[in-house]
């Protein structure tokens, strides 16, 4: 009888801000995130009557989105009470392969049961698209009591350069928010156009740190060897005091600016991102 091969020990959890959920594989990390999403969605519907969910694009979260549609463990997700928002979008048509909503919508619009009126794609090619999306957010959330009028769950990723949403290092939408006086109109913005030399083309529409950090729950899904060096760098900078109180650190590594105010931040990592 052959002996079982012991599993290699898991790496230590990196010292990232918030709570770190470390799993052996990316599939396991996705399952942990999906379970938390289900529990949080059900709690929000019981408490508020609806659930406001903001999703990011890119290749990393697509297996999660597909799993939510087909895995029976998540069939109780309250899609009929869910509002679906988009964290960021490229300024391209909806039929462009680079469009985040093209891929997110193909999964959720026809298969989840979300009412059409609860689907909130960005319209990135329209003039004033940032102001229009901000207005839609404020109007939809205004039905709740004051203090509860915020997004319930925001899913983010992290780029190899430390960007999150479409807030790239030293990009205009990020820098203007960091440099603006706290009570100024620039500091109060919820959605911004981000363009220029520090933005990976094409131009973007993105939620701001102010909106993201006001959320009830923020999940950062980071997997794979390609993110390993940046995970180490973010952890080192966080230990050295990087974060919202140190705007220069956020300018260099925007993900350090993600610190919910009165909410929860969880990182979902696989061991490849931590070895």
HELIX and SHEET records of a PDB file:
HELIX    1   1 UNK A   26  UNK A   48  1                                  23    
HELIX    2   2 UNK A   62  UNK A   70  1                                   9    
HELIX    3   3 UNK A   72  UNK A   74  5                                   3    
HELIX    4   4 UNK A   79  UNK A   81  5                                   3    
HELIX    5   5 UNK A  100  UNK A  108  1                                   9    
HELIX    6   6 UNK A  116  UNK A  118  5                                   3    
HELIX    7   7 UNK A  129  UNK A  141  1                                  13    
HELIX    8   8 UNK A  172  UNK A  179  1                                   8    
HELIX    9   9 UNK A  185  UNK A  188  1                                   4    
HELIX   10  10 UNK A  209  UNK A  213  1                                   5    
HELIX   11  11 UNK A  225  UNK A  227  5                                   3    
HELIX   12  12 UNK A  228  UNK A  239  1                                  12    
HELIX   13  13 UNK A  247  UNK A  252  1                                   6    
HELIX   14  14 UNK A  254  UNK A  257  5                                   4    
HELIX   15  15 UNK A  271  UNK A  273  5                                   3    
SHEET    1   A 7 UNK A  19  UNK A  23  0                                        
SHEET    2   A 7 UNK A 264  UNK A 270  1                                        
SHEET    3   A 7 UNK A 217  UNK A 222  1                                        
SHEET    4   A 7 UNK A 153  UNK A 156  1                                        
SHEET    5   A 7 UNK A  51  UNK A  55  1                                        
SHEET    6   A 7 UNK A  82  UNK A  86  1                                        
SHEET    7   A 7 UNK A 119  UNK A 120  1                                        
SHEET    1   B 3 UNK A  88  UNK A  90  0                                        
SHEET    2   B 3 UNK A 204  UNK A 207 -1                                        
SHEET    3   B 3 UNK A 191  UNK A 194 -1                                        
END                                                                             
